[in-house]
Amino acid sequence: MPQHRPSSATTRNIIAALAVPPRIETLGPVAGRFLHALRLIALHERMGRDPVPELAIRLGSVAIAAKALILAQTISAAWPENIHVSRFCCRLLSHDEATIGAFIDAAFHGNRAGFEDALAGLIRPERMHRLWEGALALTAAELRAA
């Protein structure tokens, strides 16, 4: 049976769409705030400073700052390579940030299947539980503060 191959125009459109990075505005508020926190944590790590005081100010809560830092550390431990983050002021997402935002959005909505789909093929299944729990803890802290 012959396989269907997309036309070259379709292939070019798919490749072009993959080359356009998603914007932070496409994410829900918890995921967007976390990605800003992740960028701030990365900036502080490069400078050798503790990010918690500034995180608490920017996120409006020590509890949210703590949950964000714990989740960032959990992601770093589970991620297969160094996490690539965009500059703090940039509205465009790196591929890592887009994936992280997708799994946080899924956790925010209680969508375990969507969470696992976002991480499928990237994170080993035995590491997903800690990321799920960390994303739920961050979401709960954000909702309590709202």
C-alpha positions as CSV (number, residue, x, y, z in Angstrom):
1,M,0.0,0.0,0.0
2,P,1.5,3.4,-0.9
3,Q,2.2,5.8,1.9
4,H,0.8,9.3,1.7
5,R,3.5,11.9,1.6
6,P,2.7,15.6,2.2
7,S,3.3,18.0,-0.6
8,S,6.5,20.0,-0.5
9,A,4.5,23.1,0.3
10,T,2.9,21.4,3.2
11,T,6.3,20.2,4.4
12,R,7.7,23.7,4.1
13,N,4.7,25.1,6.1
14,I,5.3,22.5,8.9
15,I,9.0,23.3,9.1
16,A,8.3,27.0,9.1
17,A,5.8,26.7,11.9
18,L,8.3,24.7,14.0
19,A,10.9,27.5,13.5
20,V,8.6,30.1,15.0
21,P,9.0,30.0,18.8
22,P,5.8,30.2,20.8
23,R,5.1,33.3,22.9
24,I,4.7,33.3,26.7
25,E,1.2,34.8,26.2
26,T,0.0,31.4,24.9
27,L,0.4,29.9,28.4
28,G,-1.9,30.1,31.3
29,P,-1.1,32.5,34.1
30,V,0.5,30.0,36.5
31,A,2.8,28.6,33.8
32,G,3.7,32.1,32.6
33,R,4.6,33.3,36.1
34,F,6.6,30.1,36.7
35,L,8.6,30.6,33.5
36,H,9.5,34.2,34.6
37,A,10.5,32.7,38.0
38,L,12.6,30.1,36.2
39,R,14.4,32.8,34.2
40,L,15.0,34.8,37.4
41,I,16.4,31.7,39.1
42,A,18.7,31.1,36.2
43,L,19.9,34.7,36.3
44,H,20.5,34.6,40.1
45,E,22.4,31.3,39.7
46,R,24.7,32.8,37.1
47,M,25.4,35.7,39.5
48,G,25.8,33.4,42.5
49,R,22.9,35.0,44.5
50,D,20.0,33.6,46.4
51,P,16.8,34.0,44.2
52,V,14.3,33.6,47.0
53,P,14.0,37.2,48.2
54,E,13.4,38.6,44.7
55,L,11.1,35.6,43.8
56,A,9.0,36.3,46.9
57,I,8.7,40.0,46.0
58,R,7.9,39.3,42.3
59,L,5.5,36.4,43.0
60,G,3.9,38.1,46.0
61,S,4.4,35.2,48.4
62,V,7.2,33.3,50.1
63,A,5.2,30.1,49.8
64,I,4.9,30.5,46.0
65,A,8.6,31.4,45.7
66,A,9.5,28.3,47.7
67,K,7.2,26.1,45.5
68,A,8.7,27.6,42.4
69,L,12.2,27.0,43.5
70,I,11.5,23.4,44.5
71,L,9.8,22.8,41.1
72,A,12.8,24.4,39.3
73,Q,15.2,22.1,41.1
74,T,13.0,19.1,40.4
75,I,12.9,20.0,36.7
76,S,16.7,20.4,36.6
77,A,17.2,17.0,38.2
78,A,14.8,15.3,35.8
79,W,15.7,17.1,32.6
80,P,17.9,15.2,30.2
81,E,20.2,18.2,29.6
82,N,20.7,21.8,30.8
83,I,17.4,23.7,30.6
84,H,17.6,26.5,28.0
85,V,15.7,29.6,29.1
86,S,15.2,32.8,27.2
87,R,16.3,36.2,28.5
88,F,14.2,37.5,31.3
89,C,12.6,40.3,29.2
90,C,11.9,38.1,26.1
91,R,8.3,37.1,25.3
92,L,9.4,34.2,23.1
93,L,9.8,30.7,24.7
94,S,12.7,28.3,24.2
95,H,11.7,24.7,23.4
96,D,12.4,23.7,27.0
97,E,10.2,26.6,28.3
98,A,7.4,25.7,25.9
99,T,7.5,22.1,27.2
100,I,7.6,23.2,30.8
101,G,4.8,25.6,30.3
102,A,2.7,22.9,28.6
103,F,3.1,20.5,31.5
104,I,2.3,23.2,34.1
105,D,-0.8,24.2,32.2
106,A,-1.9,20.5,32.1
107,A,-1.3,20.2,35.9
108,F,-3.2,23.4,36.5
109,H,-6.2,21.8,34.8
110,G,-5.7,18.5,36.5
111,N,-5.0,16.9,33.1
112,R,-2.6,14.0,33.9
113,A,-2.8,12.6,30.4
114,G,-1.9,16.0,28.9
115,F,0.9,16.4,31.4
116,E,2.4,13.0,30.4
117,D,1.9,13.8,26.7
118,A,3.9,17.1,27.1
119,L,6.8,15.1,28.6
120,A,6.5,11.9,26.6
121,G,9.9,10.9,25.1
122,L,11.7,13.5,27.0
123,I,11.5,12.5,30.6
124,R,11.7,8.9,31.9
125,P,8.4,7.7,33.2
126,E,9.7,7.1,36.7
127,R,10.7,10.8,37.0
128,M,7.3,12.2,36.0
129,H,5.6,11.7,39.3
130,R,7.9,14.2,41.1
131,L,7.3,16.8,38.3
132,W,3.5,16.2,38.6
133,E,3.6,16.7,42.3
134,G,5.7,19.8,42.1
135,A,3.5,21.3,39.4
136,L,0.4,20.6,41.5
137,A,2.1,22.1,44.6
138,L,2.9,25.3,42.7
139,T,-0.6,25.5,41.3
140,A,-2.1,25.0,44.8
141,A,0.1,27.8,46.3
142,E,-0.9,30.1,43.4
143,L,-4.6,29.4,43.9
144,R,-4.4,29.9,47.7
145,A,-2.8,33.3,47.1
146,A,-5.3,34.4,44.5
